[in-house]
């Protein structure tokens, strides 16, 4: 086999390599741009969904607070039952 001869790189060869390198980078950047197309719209959609969720969550939380605000707590009921038992015993009224 013959030994490969070293080829000298000319300025034109180097310019062509650089041009091809930049050309492939342009293609890569174009593909990246395509990947990001529509992300702004998707972000706005997610942001809107989060806002709606937050508003609904706040409304439901307020509804729960309103309903529970008028409910006697268990410890209060137990205390009242004890007091009623004492009063019933003192007055002779029987518990139904």
DSSP file (Angstrom, degrees, kcal/mol; ACC not computed):
  #  RESIDUE AA STRUCTURE BP1 BP2  ACC     N-H-->O    O-->H-N    N-H-->O    O-->H-N    TCO  KAPPA ALPHA  PHI   PSI    X-CA   Y-CA   Z-CA
    1    1 A X              0   0    0      0, 0.0     2,-0.3     0, 0.0     0, 0.0   0.000 360.0 360.0 360.0 146.3    0.0    0.0    0.0
    2    2 A X        -     0   0    0      1,-0.1     2,-0.2     3,-0.0     3,-0.1  -0.606 360.0-109.9 -86.4 145.5    1.1    3.5   -0.7
    3    3 A X        -     0   0    0     -2,-0.3     2,-0.1     1,-0.1    -1,-0.1  -0.521  37.1-108.6 -74.3 137.2    1.6    5.9    2.0
    4    4 A X        -     0   0    0     -2,-0.2     2,-0.4     1,-0.1    -1,-0.1  -0.395  30.6-129.2 -66.0 139.1   -1.0    8.7    2.2
    5    5 A X        -     0   0    0     -2,-0.1     2,-0.3    -3,-0.1    -1,-0.1  -0.740  21.9-113.7 -89.4 137.7    0.4   12.0    1.2
    6    6 A X        -     0   0    0     -2,-0.4     2,-0.5     1,-0.0    -1,-0.0  -0.548  30.9-144.7 -69.6 127.2   -0.2   14.9    3.5
    7    7 A X        -     0   0    0     -2,-0.3     2,-0.3     1,-0.0    -1,-0.0  -0.812   9.7-131.0 -96.6 133.0   -2.5   17.4    1.8
    8    8 A X        -     0   0    0     -2,-0.5     2,-0.5     1,-0.0    -1,-0.0  -0.647  18.6-129.7 -81.3 135.6   -1.9   21.0    2.5
    9    9 A X        -     0   0    0     -2,-0.3     2,-0.1     4,-0.1    -1,-0.0  -0.763  23.3-153.3 -90.2 126.2   -5.0   23.0    3.5
   10   10 A X     >  -     0   0    0     -2,-0.5     4,-2.3     1,-0.1     5,-0.2  -0.441  29.5-106.3 -91.1 169.4   -5.4   26.2    1.5
   11   11 A X  H  > S+     0   0    0      1,-0.2     4,-2.6     2,-0.2     5,-0.2   0.855 122.9  54.2 -62.5 -35.7   -7.2   29.3    2.6
   12   12 A X  H  > S+     0   0    0      2,-0.2     4,-2.2     1,-0.2    -1,-0.2   0.897 107.8  49.5 -66.2 -40.0  -10.0   28.4    0.2
   13   13 A X  H  > S+     0   0    0      2,-0.2     4,-2.2     1,-0.2    -2,-0.2   0.930 112.7  47.4 -62.2 -45.1  -10.3   25.0    1.9
   14   14 A X  H  X S+     0   0    0     -4,-2.3     4,-2.3     1,-0.2    -2,-0.2   0.907 110.6  51.4 -64.0 -42.4  -10.4   26.6    5.3
   15   15 A X  H  X S+     0   0    0     -4,-2.6     4,-2.5     1,-0.2    -1,-0.2   0.899 109.7  50.5 -61.6 -40.8  -13.0   29.2    4.2
   16   16 A X  H  X S+     0   0    0     -4,-2.2     4,-2.5     2,-0.2    -1,-0.2   0.893 109.5  50.3 -64.7 -40.3  -15.2   26.3    2.8
   17   17 A X  H  X S+     0   0    0     -4,-2.2     4,-2.2     2,-0.2    -2,-0.2   0.914 112.2  47.1 -63.8 -42.8  -15.0   24.4    6.1
   18   18 A X  H  X S+     0   0    0     -4,-2.3     4,-2.6     2,-0.2     5,-0.2   0.917 111.9  50.6 -64.5 -43.6  -15.9   27.5    8.1
   19   19 A X  H  X S+     0   0    0     -4,-2.5     4,-2.3     1,-0.2    -2,-0.2   0.921 111.3  47.3 -62.0 -44.8  -18.8   28.3    5.8
   20   20 A X  H  X S+     0   0    0     -4,-2.5     4,-2.3     2,-0.2    -1,-0.2   0.882 111.1  53.3 -63.9 -37.3  -20.1   24.7    6.1
   21   21 A X  H  X S+     0   0    0     -4,-2.2     4,-1.7     2,-0.2    -2,-0.2   0.925 111.5  44.0 -62.9 -45.5  -19.8   24.9    9.9
   22   22 A X  H  X S+     0   0    0     -4,-2.6     4,-2.1     1,-0.2    -1,-0.2   0.871 111.0  56.0 -67.9 -35.1  -21.8   28.1   10.0
   23   23 A X  H  X S+     0   0    0     -4,-2.3     4,-1.7    -5,-0.2    -2,-0.2   0.909 108.0  47.0 -62.3 -42.4  -24.4   26.6    7.6
   24   24 A X  H  X S+     0   0    0     -4,-2.3     4,-2.1     1,-0.2    -1,-0.2   0.861 110.2  53.6 -69.5 -33.1  -25.0   23.6    9.8
   25   25 A X  H  X S+     0   0    0     -4,-1.7     4,-2.8     2,-0.2     5,-0.2   0.886 105.3  54.3 -66.0 -37.6  -25.3   25.9   12.9
   26   26 A X  H  X S+     0   0    0     -4,-2.1     4,-2.1     1,-0.2    -2,-0.2   0.915 108.7  48.5 -61.6 -42.5  -27.9   27.9   11.0
   27   27 A X  H  X S+     0   0    0     -4,-1.7     4,-2.1     2,-0.2    -1,-0.2   0.912 111.6  49.8 -62.7 -42.6  -29.9   24.7   10.5
   28   28 A X  H  X S+     0   0    0     -4,-2.1     4,-2.2     1,-0.2    -2,-0.2   0.918 110.7  48.8 -64.1 -43.5  -29.5   23.7   14.1
   29   29 A X  H  X S+     0   0    0     -4,-2.8     4,-2.6     1,-0.2    -1,-0.2   0.876 109.2  53.7 -64.0 -36.2  -30.7   27.2   15.3
   30   30 A X  H  X S+     0   0    0     -4,-2.1     4,-2.1    -5,-0.2    -1,-0.2   0.909 108.6  49.1 -63.8 -41.7  -33.7   27.0   12.9
   31   31 A X  H  X S+     0   0    0     -4,-2.1     4,-1.7     2,-0.2    -2,-0.2   0.890 110.9  50.2 -64.8 -39.0  -34.7   23.6   14.4
   32   32 A X  H  X S+     0   0    0     -4,-2.2     4,-1.6     2,-0.2    -2,-0.2   0.918 108.5  52.4 -65.1 -42.6  -34.4   25.0   17.9
   33   33 A X  H  X S+     0   0    0     -4,-2.6     4,-0.9     1,-0.2    -2,-0.2   0.905 107.4  52.5 -58.3 -41.8  -36.6   28.0   16.9
   34   34 A X  H  < S+     0   0    0     -4,-2.1     3,-0.5     1,-0.2    -1,-0.2   0.870 105.7  55.0 -62.6 -36.0  -39.2   25.5   15.6
   35   35 A X  H  < S+     0   0    0     -4,-1.7    -1,-0.2     1,-0.2    -2,-0.2   0.858 109.4  47.2 -64.4 -34.5  -39.1   23.7   19.0
   36   36 A X  H >< S+     0   0    0     -4,-1.6     3,-2.0    -3,-0.2     4,-0.5   0.585  83.7 115.1 -86.3  -9.8  -39.9   27.0   20.8
   37   37 A X  T 3< S+     0   0    0     -4,-0.9    -3,-0.0    -3,-0.5    -4,-0.0  -0.400  85.5  13.3 -59.6 131.8  -42.7   28.0   18.5
   38   38 A X  T 3> S+     0   0    0     -2,-0.1     4,-2.3     1,-0.0    -1,-0.3   0.340  92.1 111.6  86.0  -7.3  -46.0   28.0   20.4
   39   39 A X  H <> S+     0   0    0     -3,-2.0     4,-2.9     1,-0.2     5,-0.2   0.895  76.1  54.4 -67.3 -37.1  -44.3   27.9   23.8
   40   40 A X  H  > S+     0   0    0     -4,-0.5     4,-2.2     2,-0.2    -1,-0.2   0.917 110.1  46.3 -60.6 -43.5  -45.5   31.5   24.6
   41   41 A X  H  > S+     0   0    0      2,-0.2     4,-2.1     1,-0.2    -1,-0.2   0.910 113.2  49.3 -64.8 -41.6  -49.1   30.5   23.8
   42   42 A X  H  X S+     0   0    0     -4,-2.3     4,-2.5     2,-0.2    -2,-0.2   0.895 109.6  52.1 -64.9 -40.1  -48.8   27.3   25.9
   43   43 A X  H  X S+     0   0    0     -4,-2.9     4,-2.8     1,-0.2    -1,-0.2   0.923 109.4  49.3 -61.7 -44.2  -47.3   29.4   28.8
   44   44 A X  H  X S+     0   0    0     -4,-2.2     4,-2.3     1,-0.2    -1,-0.2   0.881 110.5  51.3 -62.1 -38.1  -50.2   31.8   28.6
   45   45 A X  H  X S+     0   0    0     -4,-2.1     4,-2.4     2,-0.2    -2,-0.2   0.925 112.1  45.4 -64.7 -45.0  -52.7   28.9   28.6
   46   46 A X  H  X S+     0   0    0     -4,-2.5     4,-2.5     2,-0.2    -2,-0.2   0.918 112.7  51.3 -64.7 -43.1  -51.0   27.3   31.7
   47   47 A X  H  X S+     0   0    0     -4,-2.8     4,-2.0     1,-0.2    -2,-0.2   0.902 110.8  48.5 -60.7 -41.3  -50.9   30.7   33.4
   48   48 A X  H  X S+     0   0    0     -4,-2.3     4,-2.5     2,-0.2    -1,-0.2   0.903 110.3  51.1 -65.5 -42.4  -54.6   31.2   32.7
   49   49 A X  H  X S+     0   0    0     -4,-2.4     4,-2.6     1,-0.2    -2,-0.2   0.895 109.9  50.0 -62.4 -40.0  -55.5   27.7   34.0
   50   50 A X  H  X S+     0   0    0     -4,-2.5     4,-2.6     2,-0.2    -1,-0.2   0.889 109.9  50.8 -65.0 -38.9  -53.5   28.4   37.2
   51   51 A X  H  X S+     0   0    0     -4,-2.0     4,-2.5     2,-0.2    -2,-0.2   0.935 112.1  46.5 -64.0 -45.6  -55.4   31.7   37.7
   52   52 A X  H  X S+     0   0    0     -4,-2.5     4,-2.6     2,-0.2     5,-0.2   0.920 112.8  50.1 -62.7 -44.1  -58.8   30.0   37.2
   53   53 A X  H  X S+     0   0    0     -4,-2.6     4,-2.8     1,-0.2    -2,-0.2   0.918 111.2  49.2 -59.5 -44.3  -57.7   27.2   39.7
   54   54 A X  H  X S+     0   0    0     -4,-2.6     4,-2.5     2,-0.2    -1,-0.2   0.909 111.5  48.4 -63.9 -42.5  -56.6   29.8   42.2
   55   55 A X  H  X S+     0   0    0     -4,-2.5     4,-2.4     2,-0.2    -2,-0.2   0.922 114.2  46.3 -63.7 -43.6  -59.9   31.7   41.9
   56   56 A X  H  X S+     0   0    0     -4,-2.6     4,-2.7     2,-0.2     5,-0.2   0.906 112.3  50.8 -64.4 -41.5  -61.9   28.5   42.3
   57   57 A X  H  X S+     0   0    0     -4,-2.8     4,-2.4    -5,-0.2    -2,-0.2   0.908 111.1  48.0 -63.1 -42.9  -59.8   27.4   45.2
   58   58 A X  H  X S+     0   0    0     -4,-2.5     4,-2.3     2,-0.2    -1,-0.2   0.918 112.4  49.2 -63.7 -44.0  -60.3   30.7   47.0
   59   59 A X  H  X S+     0   0    0     -4,-2.4     4,-2.2     1,-0.2    -2,-0.2   0.921 112.7  46.9 -62.3 -44.9  -64.1   30.6   46.4
   60   60 A X  H  X S+     0   0    0     -4,-2.7     4,-2.4     2,-0.2    -1,-0.2   0.886 110.7  53.0 -65.1 -38.7  -64.4   27.0   47.7
   61   61 A X  H  X S+     0   0    0     -4,-2.4     4,-2.4    -5,-0.2    -1,-0.2   0.911 109.6  48.3 -62.2 -43.0  -62.2   27.9   50.7
   62   62 A X  H  X S+     0   0    0     -4,-2.3     4,-2.3     2,-0.2    -2,-0.2   0.890 110.0  52.5 -65.4 -38.9  -64.5   30.8   51.5
   63   63 A X  H  X S+     0   0    0     -4,-2.2     4,-2.3     2,-0.2    -2,-0.2   0.917 110.2  48.3 -61.8 -43.2  -67.6   28.6   51.1
   64   64 A X  H  X S+     0   0    0     -4,-2.4     4,-2.8     1,-0.2     5,-0.3   0.921 110.5  51.0 -63.7 -43.7  -66.1   26.1   53.5
   65   65 A X  H  X S+     0   0    0     -4,-2.4     4,-1.6     1,-0.2    -1,-0.2   0.902 110.2  50.1 -61.0 -40.5  -65.3   28.8   56.0
   66   66 A X  H  X S+     0   0    0     -4,-2.3     4,-0.6     2,-0.2    -1,-0.2   0.919 113.6  45.0 -63.8 -43.4  -68.9   30.1   55.8
   67   67 A X  H >< S+     0   0    0     -4,-2.3     3,-0.6     1,-0.2    -2,-0.2   0.906 117.3  43.7 -67.6 -41.1  -70.4   26.7   56.4
   68   68 A X  H >< S+     0   0    0     -4,-2.8     3,-1.3     1,-0.2    -1,-0.2   0.705  98.5  73.6 -79.3 -18.7  -68.1   25.8   59.2
   69   69 A X  H 3< S+     0   0    0     -4,-1.6    -1,-0.2    -5,-0.3    -2,-0.2   0.790 100.6  44.3 -64.0 -27.1  -68.4   29.2   60.9
   70   70 A X  T << S+     0   0    0     -3,-0.6     2,-0.5    -4,-0.6    -1,-0.3   0.310  93.9  99.5 -99.9   7.4  -71.9   28.3   62.1
   71   71 A X  S <  S-     0   0    0     -3,-1.3     2,-0.2    -4,-0.1    -3,-0.0  -0.810  73.2-125.9 -99.5 132.0  -71.1   24.8   63.2
   72   72 A X        -     0   0    0     -2,-0.5     2,-0.1     1,-0.1    -2,-0.1  -0.526  29.9-116.6 -72.1 140.2  -70.5   24.1   66.9
   73   73 A X    >>  -     0   0    0     -2,-0.2     4,-2.0     1,-0.1     3,-0.5  -0.439  21.1-114.9 -76.5 153.3  -67.2   22.4   67.6
   74   74 A X  H 3> S+     0   0    0      1,-0.3     4,-2.4     2,-0.2     5,-0.2   0.885 115.0  53.7 -57.1 -43.8  -67.2   19.0   69.1
   75   75 A X  H 3> S+     0   0    0      1,-0.2     4,-1.9     2,-0.2    -1,-0.3   0.847 108.0  51.6 -63.8 -32.1  -65.5   20.1   72.4
   76   76 A X  H <> S+     0   0    0     -3,-0.5     4,-2.4     2,-0.2    -1,-0.2   0.904 109.5  49.5 -69.1 -40.5  -68.2   22.7   72.8
   77   77 A X  H  X S+     0   0    0     -4,-2.0     4,-2.5     2,-0.2    -2,-0.2   0.908 110.1  50.3 -63.9 -42.6  -71.0   20.1   72.3
   78   78 A X  H  X S+     0   0    0     -4,-2.4     4,-2.0     2,-0.2    -1,-0.2   0.926 111.6  48.5 -61.9 -44.6  -69.4   17.7   74.8
   79   79 A X  H  X S+     0   0    0     -4,-1.9     4,-2.1     1,-0.2    -2,-0.2   0.909 111.7  49.2 -62.7 -42.9  -69.2   20.6   77.4
   80   80 A X  H  X S+     0   0    0     -4,-2.4     4,-2.6     1,-0.2    -1,-0.2   0.888 108.1  54.0 -65.5 -38.7  -72.8   21.6   76.8
   81   81 A X  H  X S+     0   0    0     -4,-2.5     4,-2.4     1,-0.2    -1,-0.2   0.906 108.7  49.6 -61.4 -40.8  -73.9   17.9   77.2
   82   82 A X  H  X S+     0   0    0     -4,-2.0     4,-2.1     2,-0.2    -2,-0.2   0.926 111.6  48.0 -62.8 -44.2  -72.2   17.8   80.5
   83   83 A X  H  X S+     0   0    0     -4,-2.1     4,-2.3     1,-0.2    -2,-0.2   0.899 111.6  49.8 -64.8 -40.7  -73.8   21.0   81.7
   84   84 A X  H  X S+     0   0    0     -4,-2.6     4,-3.0     2,-0.2    -1,-0.2   0.908 108.6  53.4 -65.1 -41.4  -77.3   19.8   80.5
   85   85 A X  H  X S+     0   0    0     -4,-2.4     4,-2.2     2,-0.2    -2,-0.2   0.917 109.6  48.3 -58.1 -43.8  -76.8   16.5   82.4
   86   86 A X  H  X S+     0   0    0     -4,-2.1     4,-2.3     2,-0.2    -2,-0.2   0.933 113.2  47.3 -62.8 -45.6  -76.0   18.4   85.6
   87   87 A X  H  X S+     0   0    0     -4,-2.3     4,-2.4     1,-0.2     6,-0.3   0.903 110.9  51.6 -63.5 -41.6  -79.1   20.6   85.1
   88   88 A X  H  X>S+     0   0    0     -4,-3.0     4,-1.3     1,-0.2     5,-0.9   0.900 110.9  48.1 -62.9 -40.2  -81.3   17.7   84.4
   89   89 A X  H  <5S+     0   0    0     -4,-2.2    -1,-0.2    -5,-0.2    -2,-0.2   0.903 113.4  47.4 -65.9 -41.3  -80.2   15.9   87.5
   90   90 A X  H  <5S+     0   0    0     -4,-2.3    -2,-0.2     1,-0.2    -1,-0.2   0.864 118.7  39.6 -69.7 -35.5  -80.7   19.0   89.7
   91   91 A X  H  <5S-     0   0    0     -4,-2.4    -1,-0.2    -5,-0.2    -2,-0.2   0.597 107.0-122.0 -91.4 -10.5  -84.1   19.7   88.3
   92   92 A X  T  <5 +     0   0    0     -4,-1.3     2,-0.4     1,-0.3    -3,-0.2   0.570  62.1 144.4  81.2   8.6  -85.3   16.1   88.2
   93   93 A X      < -     0   0    0     -5,-0.9     2,-0.3    -6,-0.3    -1,-0.3  -0.658  45.3-132.6 -80.7 133.6  -86.0   16.2   84.4
   94   94 A X        -     0   0    0     -2,-0.4     2,-0.3    -3,-0.1    -1,-0.0  -0.651  15.9-114.2 -91.4 144.8  -85.1   13.0   82.7
   95   95 A X              0   0    0     -2,-0.3    -1,-0.1     1,-0.1   -10,-0.0  -0.568 360.0 360.0 -73.0 132.5  -83.1   12.8   79.5
   96   96 A X              0   0    0     -2,-0.3    -1,-0.1     0, 0.0    -2,-0.0   0.468 360.0 360.0 -78.2 360.0  -85.2   11.5   76.6
